[in-house]
Amino acid sequence: MSLAKLSKKKVHEEIKREARVLGLHAGTAEIIADKVTDKVMAWSKKRSMITENDLNQKLAREIKKYNEDLAYLFESKDKII
């Protein structure tokens, strides 16, 4: 994925969308999204290119600090179960 396509807003909204799938409280989802988005955007600035899988794995690692079920959703994206 070109880093030009990666935006803070898209990452933030994706985290909140997945949190809603799990039924997390909106305030909790917002806090997790705020903290994780900042970490992921800082991480992405050190790279010239990342894959969608790289992004999902980084999101999962950061989210796991706050909610393991939400992290699992990102770990499992695009995998056949």
URQUI-V897386 format. One record per pair of residues at least 6 apart in sequence whose ideal C-beta (glycine too) atoms are under 7 Angstrom apart, sorted by the first residue. I is the first residue (numbers start at 1). J is the second residue. D is the distance in Angstrom with one decimal. If there is no record, write none. Layout:
BEGIN
i=I j=J d=D
i=I j=J d=D
END
This chain:
BEGIN
i=1 j=50 d=5.7
i=1 j=51 d=6.2
i=1 j=52 d=5.5
i=1 j=55 d=6.7
i=2 j=49 d=6.6
i=3 j=44 d=6.0
i=3 j=49 d=6.6
i=3 j=50 d=6.9
i=6 j=44 d=5.8
i=8 j=37 d=5.8
i=8 j=41 d=5.3
i=11 j=37 d=4.9
i=11 j=40 d=5.7
i=11 j=41 d=6.9
i=12 j=33 d=4.8
i=12 j=37 d=4.5
i=15 j=32 d=6.3
i=15 j=33 d=4.1
i=15 j=36 d=5.9
i=15 j=37 d=6.7
i=16 j=29 d=4.9
i=16 j=30 d=6.8
i=16 j=33 d=5.0
i=18 j=70 d=6.2
i=18 j=73 d=4.9
i=18 j=74 d=7.0
i=19 j=29 d=3.5
i=19 j=32 d=6.5
i=19 j=70 d=5.7
i=20 j=29 d=6.7
i=21 j=73 d=6.9
i=22 j=69 d=5.6
i=22 j=70 d=5.9
i=24 j=67 d=7.0
i=24 j=70 d=6.9
i=32 j=63 d=6.4
i=32 j=66 d=4.7
i=32 j=67 d=6.3
i=32 j=70 d=6.9
i=36 j=59 d=6.5
i=36 j=62 d=4.5
i=36 j=63 d=5.5
i=39 j=62 d=4.9
i=40 j=58 d=5.6
i=40 j=59 d=6.0
i=40 j=62 d=6.2
i=43 j=58 d=5.8
i=44 j=50 d=6.1
i=56 j=74 d=4.8
i=56 j=77 d=4.8
i=59 j=74 d=4.5
i=60 j=71 d=4.5
i=60 j=74 d=4.0
i=60 j=75 d=4.3
i=63 j=70 d=5.1
i=63 j=71 d=4.2
i=63 j=74 d=6.2
i=64 j=71 d=3.8
END
